[in-house]
Amino acid sequence: MNHTAHCLLSYPDEALLLGNFIGDYVKGSAWKRYPLGVQRGILLHRAIDSFTDHHPATRASIARVREFAGRYAPPVVDILYDHLLCLHWDACCQVEFDVFANWVYASLDARSGEMPAELQARWPHAGKAGFCRLPNPGRAGMGTRPIQPPVERRCGCRGARYAFFCRNSGFRFRFFRFFPRPATAGTGFFKRGLRALFKIEM
């Protein structure tokens, strides 16, 4: 899952959002240095990634784009799934997209000083990059840069995009097999699992 889905699974908890957003930048046991609410978000990010990476629908989608994307296939699928989430937002979410997006940016902007240095340095750019629902999988969701041309050449993203748009129904079918589960688990299964593993009250 990419940023849009991670942020959605944190809504409307601001501390959970911050932790989930910075999760990729907090390695090992460094999560323990953060306030309790942010710790929950970091651990939730890891649980979502683990769930996603091992789900049969995700693996099938990765296999489908590997011809074009090679070793970049997993992040390409993350981007495509965020794209599908935005395209089918009203079917997946009860909160209005604009309300959600404004909440995410306001919350992260207010707590940008708590982000790891690498991400904090990029945050002003990320905040200006915008969060749009346009059908453009060259953007990796909320506030992230478009796929850079050198990476696109190396991983064949143009071919992956072509396959995605021409065979959208297959990816859409797999996405809808997959997404409602983490959405539900975000409020139940993940929290119970994190309580047991890390003795954190969720």
N, C-alpha and C positions, 0 to 999 in steps of 0.2 A: 504494500500500500504506500501511496505517496502522501504529500502533505495534506491535501484536502480531506482525505479519509481519516487520517490521524487526528486532525483538528476536529472533524465532525464527531468522532468517538470520544472527544473530551468535552463537548458542549453540555452544559453551560458553565463548567467549573474552570475558572481562570488559572488556578495553580496546576490543575491536571493538564490544561492546554499547554502551558509553558513547558512542563516536563515532557509531554508527548512531542512537542515541536523540536526540542533540543536533543531528543533521545539518541539520534545518530552521532552526536558529538560528545556524548558522555560515555566513556569507556570503563570497563571493569567495575570496580566498586566505588568509582568516583561519585555515583549517584547518592551515596550516603552523606556527602558534603552539603546537600541541598535541603531546604525546608521540607517538612513531611509531605505537604501537598504536592510539591514538585517531584519528590521521590516517587510518589504514586504514579505520576504521569510518565516518568522515565521508564519505570517497570512495566507500565501499561504498554508503552511503545514497544518494548522488547517482546511482550506477550503477543501483541498484534502481529509483529513481524514473524514470530515463530509460527503462529497459527496460519498466517498467509503463506509462508514459504513451504509449509508441509501440506497445504490443501491440494487435493487432486485437480481441482479446476485451475488453480494457478499453475501447477506443473504442466497441465495440458496446454495452457496458453503459452507458456515459456517454450515448450517444444515446438509450438506452431511458428514462433517468430525466430527461432534460433538460426534457421537458414539465412536470415537477413542480418540478425543482430549479433550472432556469435556469443561471445562471453558477456555481451551487454544485454542479453535477452531478459534476465530478471528485472533490471531497472526499466527497460523499455515496457515490460508488461505492467509494472507499477504505474508508469505514466499513462498507459492506455486505460487502466482500470480507473484512475482518477478522472480521465476524460469521460469515461462512461458514467461515472458517478455524477459529473456535472451535467451531462446530456440528459440523464434520467433523474435529476434531483428531486422533482416533485413526487416521483414514485418511490423514492428511497427515504425521504426526509419529511418531517412535519414542520420544521422551522423554515421560514422563507430564506432563500439564498442570500439576498442582500442583507437581511438582518444578521444572518450567520457570519457573512464576510466582514461586515462592519464590526461585529463583536470580536472576531478573531484579530483583526488589525489593531483595534483599540486596546485590547487586552495585551497583546504581544508588545505593542509600542510602549505601553505603560511599564512593562517589566523587561524591556530589552537590556537594561543594565545587568540583569541576572543571567543573561545568555553566556555561553562559553565565548572566549575572545574571538575565535575564528568566525563564529556566526554573528556575534555582536557587530563585527566590522562590516559584515554584509547586510545587516538589517536595514539601514537607510535605503539601500538600493532595493532590497526585497520589498520594503514598504511601498516604494514608488512603482514597482513593476506591475502591481495590480493583480487582481484576482478576477478573471473573466470566465464567462461560460461559453465563449466562442468555441466552435468545434475545431480546435487547433492543438493536436497532441504534441506539437513541437514545444508546448509549454508544459512543464511538469507540475502544474497545479498552482497552489497559492504562492505568489511572490517569488517563484524560482525563475532562473534565467531560461530562455529558450535553449534547446539542445544546441551546443556549439558546433559550427561546421566541421572542424577536424574530427570531433567525436562522431558526427553524423556520417562522415566518409568512412571512418573505421568500422562502424557497426552496421552500416547499411540501413539507417533509419528511414530513408526514403522508401526502400523496399518494404520495410516493416509497416510504414504508414499505408502504403498501397494495399498490402495484404489485409490490414485492419479495416480499411474503408470498403474494400471490395467484398470482404467476408465478415462484415460487422456482426451478422446474426450469430455466428459461432462464438465470438468473443462475448457478445451480450448475454448469450445463454449461460456461458460459464460464469460471467460476472454475477448474474442473479442467483446462480446456485451458491455462490460464495459469499456475497456481501452481507445478506441479512444475518448470517451467523456471527461475524465479528461485531456487527451492530448490536445484536442481542447480548453477546458475550461481554461486550464492553461494560454492561451494567450488572452482569451476573457472574458468569463463569470466570472471567479474568480476575474479577475482584476477589472471589472466593479462593482462586488459585494463588493470587499474590498474598492474601492473608496467611495462607498455609505456609508458603515458601519463605516469605520475608517477615512474617509477624507484623504486618502493617495493617492498621485499621482502615478499611476503604469505605 
